[in-house]
Structures are given as structure tokens and as C-alpha cells.
């Protein structure tokens, strides 16, 4: 409560009070705000449903999602064995569909995965990489905020059945002056490592050299908020990570 100008007392109105005014219970109001989410692109009954209930805002549920004609190429063990849920598979399917598109400047389109905690974004990233690996795009980059998260990346790759196919390499295990000779797999780096080194021996140059001129693989930016304050017209307030992330995408379009 707060003091009014006349010295009296008045109470702040809660959400429940406002609901009562329009004839809604507090539960009804919440149900109208969030609605159950049902995957539309991967509605096959053979796919395992997500173990937890997924919801989306009512405003988002009113938007019709684009039809997807692409197919997710993954082993039957991954899809039919429950290693990916229908919701996770749908996100992967929409990502690969977006990656097939090109921007007016010729660069490949990206995909922002904004699922909440518990949906399994790590598995989704791993599955997108696995799909590309099976299409002979055998190199991928995985950037995150901490070197400790490489263990999580390896776990996610193994959990979708790709552990015997895709190895995860730590960029920090190579010196900045080294030529990385591993022929395939996921190169894991932190954002802080990405911006390290000198102009002659930068980690970014090392990554671009490893990917090669014909690179068509996945660049997964985990915890992407680390690359912040980047504006199209100016880099004045941008973080070093943001500038490096932009350059990496420009060098590997």
C-alpha cells in the first residue's frame, strides 16, 4: 500500500483484483496468457512426446507457423528411440529449413532458438549438427561461455546417438600458432578464447583456417547474449565477443 496525497491509505490492486472486474478467475487469466504448445511440424505419432508440458503465450499461439517441407535426416534410433522428443525434433527441422535460405547479401540465414530452460537446447544443437554431418558437412563450431560446458556438449552429442560419429575438440588444446589438422568434428571454443591472440596469431583466424573456404557446416552460438551491444551502423559500444562473432559469420557466410 502507499500514502495518498490526502494522507489516507489505498491498496495497490493485484492481478487477481483486475481479473475479478472482468469476471475471470485468476486461474482463467493464467490459462488465457499461456496455452499448451503442440508441435505442428513434427506431429508424427511415432515420435516421443516431451516429458514436461510445454506452453507458449496466447499471442504466439495465434500466429500460424510456416509449413516445412524439409526432412530431418537422423538415424531411426535417434528419432524412434526417443533420443529426441517431437518438440525438439520440430525445432531442428525448422532450423535446417531456415539454413537453406539466403539473405539478399548472399549469406546463409540463421535460426534463433528461444526455447525456455528444460526443453533441451543442447540436444537440439547437437541434432542439427548431426543432421549436417550426415549430409557430408562434417565440421561444426560450438561457442559457449565456459570451457566446462564442453562436457555438456559432448554429453548432448552422445545422448542423441552421435557419440561414435562426431568428436568434440577443444580449441584451447591447440596453440594459437598451430595449424589444426583434425579433419572433422565439432570445434568447441569459448567467446573469451575467440577474441584472444594477436593479429598474426588470432584464434578467429585459426578457426577460419580450420573450417576452410568451402565450409558449409553449423556455427552454434550457445549463450548468445555474451555477444552483446552490436549495432548494424556502429561498433562503438559492442563487446569484443560481439565484434568477433559478426566477423566470424562474415568470414564463413
Number of C-alpha atoms within 10 A of each C-alpha: 8 10 10 10 7 6 8 8 11 10 9 9 9 8 10 13 13 14 15 12 9 8 10 15 15 14 11 11 16 13 14 12 13 16 16 13 15 17 17 15 19 22 15 11 9 12 19 19 18 17 8 8 10 17 15 15 15 16 11 12 15 8 8 8 11 9 10 15 10 13 13 20 16 20 15 11 12 18 20 15 15 16 20 25 22 24 24 24 26 19 24 27 24 22 19 22 19 17 15 11 13 13 9 8 7 9 15 17 16 19 15 10 14 9 13 11 7 9 18 16 19 18 24 25 25 27 29 22 29 28 23 21 23 13 11 11 18 22 24 23 20 22 25 21 18 13 18 10 16 21 11 13 21 20 16 21 26 18 16 22 22 22 15 8 14 21 16 19 19 14 21 15 7 13 13 21 14 10 12 15 7 12 9 18 19 28 22 22 24 22 24 17 20 22 17 16 16 12 9 10 14 16 25 22 19 21 20 15 13 18 21 11 10 8 16 17 20 24 19 21 20 18 12 16 11 17 18 15 17 18 12 6 6 9 13 9 11 14 15 19 23 22 17 18 23 13 13 17 14 10 13 19 14
